[in-house]
Amino acid sequence: MGWRDTCGVGGESSDTAVFGARRWLPHGREHHLRDASVVSRIDCKNYRVGYTAAHNPGRILVIQIDAAINPGNSGGPAFCPAGRVVGIAFQTLGGDGIGYIIPVLVLRNFLDSLQQNDNVYRGLPELPFKGFELRNQSLRRYLQVPFDTTGVVIRNVAPAISALLQEDDVITRIDDKVVGDDFTVELRQSELLAADYLVTCKRWGESTRFSILRAGVPREFSAVLAPLPHHMPRASGFDCVPTYAILGGLVFVPLCCPMFDYKEHKHVSQQLYNLVSHSMTSTFCADASLSTGPIVLINILADSLNYGYNGRPWRVLESLNGKRITTMDQLCETYLANSGEFLRFSFSQEGDKIVLDAQKCREISTTLMRTHAISSIASKNLAHHFAGREAEAKAA
């Protein structure tokens, strides 16, 4: 894959023009906003910023330009002097006068993915491993890496590829591109780029070839990489929808990236960040059915039943009545199946517990929803659990 094919522009210092929204002028005339710019560099960046950046598929190709991206031109096409579309303006990461456009290669792959999956976007191929730099000489000797060989050391492997790749393997080449000790490859002479793009910019179903060293022995294998299951949903309207259940005034939701990003501006507790974010980004999710995110108590609707538990929201639910809870469906089923006198909610932080009278939880549902102007005890995708329980499912 050549750099011109990769990015669709003629290289650094090439001219581009970014077109934005239409503006209507007097007398019915139409004017398109246009910003002339110059390509500053070809780069590889994470398209997500903030607390949840590490949950994205990896770094993806971008073209840096010297025009600021704003609401007027974001989402507009970028053209080269020959009139070809070279990308879509989408983001500003940094100071004034620095913007980024999504290269046409990434756009083509997106359209190909839709075509091959019945117009449903399934995501990008993702790096199925986590690695670290191979710079230390003791580490190189331990892994039996020759003096003139570069690469990165694997520290964690996704279950989907664990039969081919394992911890302490050294990746030396990807698709015949030599991998540097800092996980970069040469895009063109003397210009390095993060090797992520060799995976994240693949077309749907396209194979990737790896060359590795295992205990000093060279090996090669090819694999068709795909989106990986993640510990929590990443994008509204893509893999997550508003989901909640109110049980005894306790408001539970599955944690997702949009919510976590919102809490970044609302002083999310460092304890929750450490418990959820760090543990998730250091490992791969082994089961796609667990990609719903941990269940979090985000609010307590005041009532005499839950008096004394107020003021401690944003806790990760661990179990209900001793049963480990991993999904919202399981939470609703366990709640409704309870035949005991009490409901015992246990949380991850410091062994916290909330104990409520089970019968009173059912009795106060109607009052709580009327008081707080809530139409249903659960979101639409969970309402079937409460079918036939009118007093709990809807306000009177």
N, C-alpha and C positions, 0 to 999 in steps of 0.2 A: 504494500500500500504506500504509494508515494505521497509526499507532503502536499503536492498540488491536488491530488485526488482526495486526500484526507480533509483538507480545509476549503478547497474551492476558490482560493484567492491566490494572487501571484506572489505572496510572501510579504514580509515586513515592508512598510512604507507604501504599500498599495493603497490607492484611493478607494473609498466606499462612500455610499450615500444611504442614509437611513431615513425611510419614509414612515410617517406616523399617521395620526388620526386626521380625518377630513375636517376642515373648518369652513363654515358657510359665511360668505361675505355678502354685503348688500347687493340688491338686485338679483338675488338667486345664484350668484356665482359661487363656485366651489374651489377651495384651495387645499392642497395636501401639504402638511408640515414636512419639511425636508431639512436634514442635518448632514452636511458634508463632513467626512472624517477620514482619518488615515489609519490603516492597520498598524498597531504598535507591536504586537507579538501574537504568536500562537501559543496557547497555554492549555493546561488541563486542570480543571477546578471542580470542586463540589458544588452542585447547583443549589444546595440547601445550606443555609447559615444558621447559627444559633446552637442551642443545647443539643438539638437532634441531628446535627449535620452528619454524625458518624453512622446514622441509620440509613443514609442514602446508598445507592448501589456502588458508589465510588466516584473517583474523579472522571469527568467527561470533558471532551474537547470544547474549548471556547476560543473565540477570536477577540482579542482586546483591541478596542478602537479608542480614538481620542475624543469621541463625542459622548457627552453625558447622556445616559438613558433616563428618560422621564416619562410621566404618564401620557404625554403627547405622542411619543414615538415607541414606547415599549409595546412589543408585539407586532411592530411594523417590519416590512422586509428591508434587507440591506442589499444594495446592488453594487457591483463592480463597474468600472468605466465602460466595459463592453456591454453592459445592460443585463448581465446574468445575475440572478439572485444567488447570493453567497451565504445567506443566513437570516435569522430573525433576531431583532433586538430584544433583549430580555432582562438585563440586570446591570446594576452598578455595584461594584464591590471595591470600595476604596475612596480616593479623593475626587475632587471635582474634575471633570473632563476625562474621566476614565469610565468606559462602558464595555459591555461584552455582548457579543451576538452568538447565537447557537449556529454552528456551521451546517451547511447544507447536507453533509454526510449524516449527521445526527437526525436531521429532519427526514431524510430518505429512509433511514432505518425505522423511524417511528411509523411512517406510512406503510412500509413493508410489513411491519409487525401487525398493523391493523388488517392489512389484506390477508395475511396468513392465519389470522385468529378471529375471523368473522366480525371484523370491525370492533373488536374488544382489545384494548391496550393491555398487554400482559407485563410490561416493564422491560428493563434492559438486562442483558447478560451481566452478571456480577462476578467480582473477584471471589473465588471460593476459598481463599486463604488469607491469613494475616501474617505478615512477616516483619523482619527488622534488618537493619543494614549490616552488611558483612565487611566491617572495617577493622575490627580488632584482630591482631595477628594470632593471639592465642586461640580465639574462636576459629579462625581459618585452619589452623593446624589440627584442632580437635575434629573438625568436619572434613579434613583431608582435601582441602581445596587447593589446587595448584596455584603457584605464584601469579601466573598470568591470566587467571580466571576470575571473573567478577560475577556478582549475583546477590540475591537476598535469601535469608534463612527463614524457613517456614516455622512459625510457632503455634499456629492453630489452623485446622483444616475443616471446611464445611463437610457435614456427613455425606452430601451428594457426591463428593469426589474423594472420599477417604480411602477408597480402594486403589486409587492411583497416586495419591500424594499423601505424605505423612510428615509429622514433626521432624525437624532437623534436615529435611531435604533442602537443597540449595537450587533455586531456579536460576539458570544461567542464560537461557534464551526463551523468548516467546515469539513464535512465528518467524524464526530466523533473525530476530532482532536481538542483539547482545544486550543483556540486562546489566546495568551498572550496580555498584554496591549500594547506591542510594535509590534503587528501583526506578531509574530513568533509562530511556532508550534514545538513540539518535533519530531525530526527525529529519534533519538534513545536516549537512556538514557543520560541525561545531555548534549545533543547536540541539539541546536535550529537552525531552518531554517526559512527564510521568508515564510509566508503562501501563497504567490503568487503562488508557484509551485503547490498547490492543485488545482488550476484552469488552469494555463498556461500549465501544463503537462498532461492535460486530453486528451483522445482520442476524435476524432471528433464524436460528438453525445452523448458522455458520460455525465451523469447527475452529478450535484454537489448538495450536501445537506447542508443547512445552518440552524444553530440554532441561534436565536436572542432574544433579550429583547426589547420590545416596551413598554415604560412607565412602566417598571418593570414586564411586563407580558411575560412569555416565549412563543415563537412561533417557528415553524419549517416549512420549505418549500424546495422543490427541483426544480432545473432548469437546462436545457441544455444550457450552455453558448457557445457563438460563438464570432468570431471577431466582433469588433464594428466599426461603421463608424468613421472616423477621420477627423479633420479639414483640413488636407492637405495630399497629397500622401507621402508615406514614403520610397519607394525603387524603384530605376530605374529598369525597366523591369518587375516589379511586379504590381504596381498600378500607375506608372507615366511614361510618355514618353515625349521626347522633344516637347514642345508646345509653339508657339509664334505667335504674330500678330503685324505687323508694320503699324501704322496708323498715317499719317502725320509726319513720322520720329520718332514717339514715339514707343518704343519697349516694348510691354506688354507680360508678361508670368505669369502663375499660380505659386505661391510660393510652393515649395515642400521641403521635408527634405534634399535630396541630395544637392539642391541649397543652403539651409540655412547652411548646414555643410560646404560647400565650402566657403561661405562668412565669416564663423568663422575665417578663415585665411586671410581674406581681410578686416578686420576692419569694420564689419557690424555695422551700426549705432545703438546705444543703444536705440534710439527712436523706430526704427523698431522692435528691439528685444522685447522691452516692449509691444508694440502694438500688435504684432502677437503672440509671443511665450507664454508669461505669460497668456494672455487672453485665448489662446487655451488649455493650459495644465490644467487650473483650471476648465474647463467645459467639458461636453461631447457633441459631435456633434449630433444634433437631427435628421438630415436628411442625408441619404447616398448620395443623389444627390448633397449635398453641400461639399462633401469630395474632391473637386478639388483644394482647397487652395485659399486664397485671390489673387486677380489679382494685380500684382506689375509692376510698370514702372521701368525697369532696365537700360534703356539707351535712349539717345536722339540723333538720327543721324542728324548731323549738316546740316541745310538748312536755307535760309533766312526766310522761313515760320515760323520756330520755334525759331528764333533768340531771345535771351533774356530769354529763359527757360532753357538753358544749365546749367549743373553743379548741378542739384538737382534730380538725379535718386534715385532709391530704395524708391519709395513712393507707398503706398497702394491705389489703385483706389477704390473710393467709389461710384461714379455715372458718367454717361454720359448723358448730356442734361437733368439732373434732375432725370434720371431713375437709380435706384440702380443696380449695376452690381455685380453678384456673380459667373459667369462662363465665360470662354473664348468664348463659343458659343454665349452667350447673348451679350457680348461685340461686336462681329463681326456683329450680327444681328442688334443691335442698331445703330452701325456706318453706315451700309449700308442702313438702313431704314430712316436715317435722311434726311429731305427735307428742313431744314432751312438753313440759311446762315452760321451759325457757329456751331462748335463742342465745347462743354464745358465739359472738364474732371475735375472732382472734386476729391480730395484726402483726406484721413483721417487726415493726420497730419496738424494741425493748419489751416484747411479750405483752403488749397492750391488749386489753380485752374490753368488750362491751357486752353486757348481759341484759337482755330485755325479756319481759313477760310475753310469751308467744301469743296468748289469746288477746291481750291488749293491743299487740301490734296489728292484729287483724281488725280490731274494733275501731282504732283511731284513724284508719286509712281515709275514710270519707271526710272526717273532720279536718284532718291535715290538708287534704287536697282543696277543700273549700276555703280554709283559712289562708292558704298560700296561693290560691287561684291557679291550681295545677289540674289539668284536665284528665290525667291518667297516671296510675301508679307506676307505669312502665312505658318505655318507648314502643313504637309500632312494631319493631322487630322482636320484641319480647312479650307483646300483649297476648299471644296465644297461650302462654303459660297460665294466664289469669282468666282465660275464657270461662264464662259461667260463674265467675266470682265478681259479680257486679259491684259489690260494696268495696272491693279492693281495686278493681281495675279502673273504675270511673268514679268521678265525684257525683254525688246525688244531684 
